Amino acid sequence: MIYFNRPALVGNELKYIQDAVAQGMLCGDGKYTKLCSAWMKERFQVNQVFLTTSCTHALEMAAFLSDIQPGDEVIMPSYTFVSTADAFVLRGAKIVFVDIRPDTMNIDENLIEDAITEKTRAIVPVHYAGVGCEMNKIMEIARRHNLKVVEDAAQGVDAYYHGKALGTIGDFGCYSFHETKNFTMGEGGALVFQKNEYQEKAEILREKGTDRSKFFRGQIDKYRWIDYGSSYLPSEMNAAYLYAQLEECDKINRKRHQVYDGYHERLEDLEKQGKLQRPVVPEGCVHNAHMYYIKVKDIAVRTRLIAYLRENGIAPAFHYVPLHSSPAGEKFGRFHGKDVYTTKESERLLRLPMFYDLSMDDVDYIAEKIREFEF
């Protein structure tokens, strides 16, 4: 069976985990947490990096730091993972879903402004498949309406929009290092932002509401409960695994792009024949080969193709069921305007196996089976 995903093991992961154990400090904010943060600060040109236990927790921190209050409205696409909405629902917000663009599956930037009301407090663009949303337009709208922008860049680590790292453009960016992502720590994430004014509040929030970070820096002689907080700090063993992957970032990128380009080249003729559509990367966007997906005619064809591939030892996957059609989506949100593309495009989309150790022979085999399929 060609699995859909297998987490990468590329260098010093196990060595660094052993070293973390030898350090005698397995809780967070030790040697490897600091190394990961410093690496991301330099690589992505961002002022503040807070490693977290998940992208979900990074989003929760961003919602808190954005001062989202009960009754506030937050605009986002419906085609996203539940965490994008959950983080703001936990603050009492109403989610306002808008339609996506059919080319990138990202939020349609031209529909955002019409969804803004006097209760709107934030826009949450989701960089699907590591392809950037139209952030110039989104930031311009946010500035005119005095709104926060929280980038869900779970899939966008080391991807870029007009030269800027995804996650570093808005007020806050949220990364995922889940085992399905390009770089992993098993379960984990990061919150990044440029404005240093949020640093102290973010430290308190991540450290269970205490000023423990100041205590460990020697700035105070004891730490106290200061404000609301939770436990968002990952262990050093997780951070050690991640740091080994970040060290090999370029190596991982090269292999993933080789797989992506392999699919793209081998399926080109099927797109020309009108049997499927391949991913689109707009000008100015540099993607990170996070996933490779195809779009077929409709959900019926996709269902047949999934069954056919599985019969041939291949494990593909579809993706999100649009949030606005779910029970919680109906309870906590509303869809503004018409659902022209969100549901239709989501039902056509099929993700192909994509991971660091996927061989090019496997790519050849997968593409061959897709070419043999009766569309």
Beta strands, then each sheet from edge to edge (+ up, - down):
strand 1: 48-52
strand 2: 73-77
strand 3: 94-98
strand 4: 120-123
strand 5: 148-152
strand 6: 160-161
strand 7: 164-165
strand 8: 172-176
strand 9: 189-193
strand 10: 285-286
strand 11: 292-295
strand 12: 333-335
strand 13: 349-352
sheet 1: 1+ 9- 8+ 5+ 4+ 2+ 3+ 12+
sheet 2: 7+ 6- 10+
sheet 3: 11+ 13-
end
